[in-house]
Amino acid sequence: MKIMSINAGSSSLKFSLFEMDTEEVLISGLFERIGIEGSMYTIKYQGNKIKEEVELKDHGDAVKILLDKLISLKVISSLEEINGIGHRVVHGGANYTKSVMVTSKVAEDILKLSDLAPLHNPAHYLGIKAFQEVLPKTPMVVVFDTAFHQTMEKENYLYALPYEWYTKYGVRKYGFHGTSHRYITKKISEELGRNDLRIISCHLGNGGSVTAIKDGKCVNTSMGFTPLAGIVMGTRCGDVDSSIIPYVMEKEGKSAGEILDDFNKKSGLLGISMTSSDSRDIEDGMHEGNEQCILAEEMYVRSIVKYIAQYYVELGGVDVICFTAGIGEKSVETRQLIIEKLAVLGIKLDLEANKVRGEFAKISAKDSSCLVYVVPTNEELMIAMDTMELINR
């Protein structure tokens, strides 16, 4: 069975085609600058990279070129070989607690939720419609990033704000990176042969979130109403005092929107280091003695440790801590700094085992109070798996 995973952005379309019998990626790629001058695509196939500039007026153009390439490269002999398409959707609100088949109502709901994810949901809707136009008979599924977190109790997802803001406007914690956290939960449960685990999953990339999981269900998560809340990130500030917004508005003569743009795009590692949002650059700066980079890394690590410690208590102890995504999978130094600060909880690292990048590995010491693993995430495969499961039903 061949399943395609799609992640449509406002000016991009990322794809992977899986042979689900073996979970092999047959072909993958990215269409960029859709609707913008200088549009192009990059395709990875059989160890080769194909890169070409091409006019992409809209997502429909990208979909047509993609499907033509699948035929011309002989990945498939006909479009009927594509058994299903899974679409990543950032926001499903409170009502969508799991992946669902695409219907006209589901598509309309995705668009209605655009107020909660204005940069993402409209683009996801365009991606779905573009594929429906070319492949109207191919079953399609949407996989929501927020769905995994909808098992949180009300006391964890509500804010101490006027309650009517929640009932009228849906102001609450939704959480994100749910597809990744769910994949990590599945992989570590399979590895340990248990579903009754207390897991703290640390998805640490340019964006990042920490999630508390018990018996396969989300108990709490660090991101909130938007992906801005929680830990320090590449360019996002994470948790801050909201009174800063009107204060800096007055000092800088900026609008609320401009301040939020600063919070999202000019803060985090970039804001503190004043050099880069890339953790590799931050680590290089640390080794060179750059005080701003040292400060940025320390603030980043402490923000993660704060959530791990909180969730350790909420879960009543922890069976396993998992590190995933770009930094979590590849930064030996960041993992070590985090675990060292958790020594009071009896959590210890095997320094030799920790020298791993991008590979599944147990990195905790033998006498650690809980297991620590590096678990490479695969959101695209999770999307494909959900799609296959719903189609087979």
MOGI-V482691 format. One record per run of one state. SS is the DSSP state (h for helix, s for strand, l for the rest). FROM is the first residue (numbers start at 0). TO is the last residue. Records with the same first field share a line. If there is no record, write none. Layout:
SS = FROM-TO ; FROM-TO
This chain:
l = 0-0 ; 8-11 ; 19-22 ; 32-38 ; 45-46 ; 53-57 ; 72-77 ; 89-98 ; 101-102 ; 115-119 ; 134-138 ; 144-145 ; 151-152 ; 157-161 ; 169-176 ; 192-196 ; 204-206 ; 214-215 ; 221-241 ; 252-254 ; 265-266 ; 273-277 ; 287-289 ; 314-318 ; 330-330 ; 340-341 ; 345-347 ; 349-359 ; 362-362 ; 364-369 ; 374-377 ; 392-392
s = 1-7 ; 12-18 ; 23-31 ; 39-44 ; 47-52 ; 81-88 ; 99-100 ; 139-143 ; 197-203 ; 207-213 ; 216-220 ; 319-323 ; 348-348 ; 360-361 ; 363-363 ; 370-373
h = 58-71 ; 78-80 ; 103-114 ; 120-133 ; 146-150 ; 153-156 ; 162-168 ; 177-191 ; 242-251 ; 255-264 ; 267-272 ; 278-286 ; 290-313 ; 324-329 ; 331-339 ; 342-344 ; 378-391
